[in-house]
Amino acid sequence: MTDRAPQPVDRQLPTEESRDLLALVREIAQREIRPEAAEEEDSGRFPREVFTLLSEAGLLGLPYPGEFGGGEQPYEVYLQVLEELAAARLTVGLGVSVHSLACHGLAGYGTKEQQGAHLPAMLGGGLLGAYCLSEPAAGSDAASLTTKAVRDGDDWIITGTKAWITHGGVADFYTVLARTGAQGPKGITAFLVPGDAEGLTAAVPEKKMGMKGSPTAQLHFDGVRIPDARRIGEEGQGFTIALAALDAGRLGIAACAIGVAQAALDEALTYALDRKQFGHPIADFQGLRFMLADMATKIEAGRALYLAAARLRDAGKPFSRQAAMAKLFCTDAAMSVTTDAVQVLGGYGYTADFPVERLMREAKVLQIVEGTNQIQRMVIARHLAGPETR
């Protein structure tokens, strides 16, 4: 074997504490996540114990306030943690991103009483969350959702179906967007629903081409009754809450995409340095060297793009356009890099004996979740040219 194996990413981190944090994440990834990733993804096993470990290590609430059990880390650091976790196993990296998304509404729009009552368990108490916006007929057009919440005294009764829910059926709590008023975005309200609420059931998880270890399922709300104390924000504010969460969540997806791409490049580079043809490592051949150079360049560009957006967020500046750009570029880059990694390995790349075929299948979903890349282009164009006039 060659002694020129890929080295850990040389990260630019703001503090010594953040460098120690990334070292801890790498250690957990190498010891607890990566060794079982291929087998568990193949069998469709959800690694709940890994999320429990991450919660105990304080890694499920990194970007949230310390007063409620969060890690008080800037997004610049949190996203690089996601990247490391996704490089080890996308089910885990994306799962942490989804959990953070599910906490976003309460952390940003909840009352102090709500935050004190729920956030400590959500951020560091071993709970796992999910985010419920999409529906069978309301994916990209989320403002047309039809799940209803009807007021009944001091309670709300939620009825409807949510679709494509990551952690559907295994989450301990769900942030749910439901219609409480007229059609359109102004008639939507956010709620915090316990995972064991009466009338809440999950369908059989979807059979997917990748991320088989992460359950994605429809959720059925059959007259689920929750108190008004679990309403997040004001009535009719739900869509605003959802969009703010999605901006942050898109950065999480971008970071996960770069993690998957980095893992694929590492596998391709190791193979190219070790595999010999015509008496030389295949990494000596110019055609392949250029492929590796292009793969590495896309990864570096994507990482720089998502970190630039994260720093805007950390500075309290608008970052919606940059988040859409990062999600678009990084997920397209992941699809390209993983496809090229399969090509570098040739026939071996097409087999399950090597991880690049799994990474390629997983990269595809990242171009779809948190708003398809076509939606990202619409978001970017609206920032540039204003709303469509048609």
Disulfide bonds with the S-S distance in Angstrom:
none
